[in-house]
Amino acid sequence: MSWMAELRQGFNRLQSGRHPRVDFADRTDTVGEIGREFNALAAGLEQLGTNGLTREQAHSLRNRLAGILAALHVLKENGALTANEQATLSQTLAEARQLDTRLRAP
């Protein structure tokens, strides 16, 4: 499975209340940084739960997610991706935006 597909699956699982980890976080490139941020985000959600987040906790998690989204946008715009990779990355961004919307809900 590609790192993009793994990340998309991870965001999908976060949406359903699970707290997955991605395996590509040990890479030493930008993709690895995205993986480490995702794993930290998942751990934060797992530790705090999504029902009882304080405003500050939700803000911290949204900031982490914003960093992931920014890196994914840069990769999408500047990376030499195949059409299939572009589609997967677009789907991943949509999954991440859904999580962002959920974190912003009162």
N, C-alpha and C positions, 0 to 999 in steps of 0.2 A: 504494500500500500504506500502511495506517495505521502510525503509530509502534508501536502495540502488536503488530501482525502482524510488523513488521520486527524488533522485540525478541524476539518468540517464535521467529522464524526464526533470529535470532542465537544464542539459547540452544541451540536445536536443533543448530546447526552446531558450537557449542562442545562439545556432547556427542559429536559424531563426530570430534573432534580438529582441526577447522578453527578458525581464529581470525579471525572476521568483524569488521567495523566497522559501526556503524549511522550512517545519514546524518542523523538528527534531532538529533545532538549539538550542532549549531550553534544550536539554539533557546535563547532566553534565559529560559525558564521551568523549572519543576520537571522537565518531560519532557526538556528539554535536559540538565539535570543528570544524570538517569538515563542518558541516552545517553553522556555523557562518562564516567561511572563504568563503564558497560558496556565502552566502548572501552578504558579503562585496564585493566579486568579481562582483556579479551581479549589486550591487549598483554602483560600480565604473564604470562598462561598461555603465550603464544607464546614469550616470552623465556626462561622457566624450564623449559618442558616440564612435563608432569604426572607423569612417572614419577620424576623425581629431586628433587622438592620437599623442602626442609628443613621441619622443623616450623614455623619462623618464617615462611618464605615462604608455606606453606599457610595459616597463621593470617592473614597480611596479605591474601591473596586472599579468604579467607572473610569478613574484616571488610568488604572492599569489596563483596562479594556481599550481605552482611547489610544494608548501606546501601541497595542497590538493592531488596532484598526489602521493607525497611521503607517505602521511598517508594512502591513498587507497592501495598502493603497500604493505605497512606493514600489513594492515588488510588482504589483499589477501594471503600473504605468511604465516602469523602467526595465522590468525583467524581460528576458527573451523567452516568453512562454508560448507553448503550443495552444491551439484553439481549445483542446480538452482541458489543459491546465488553466486557461483563462476562465472557462466555464466553472471549473471546480472552485477556483478562487472567488469568483462572483458569488457562488452559492455559499461559500464560507463567510464572506463579508455579510451576506444577508442573515445568516445564523447569528453572527456576532452582533449585528444591529438589533436583532430581536432580544438578545440578552441585555443590551444597553437599554432598550425600551423598558424591559422588565425591572432593571435596577433603578430606573428613573421614576417608576410608578410610586405613588404615595403609599 
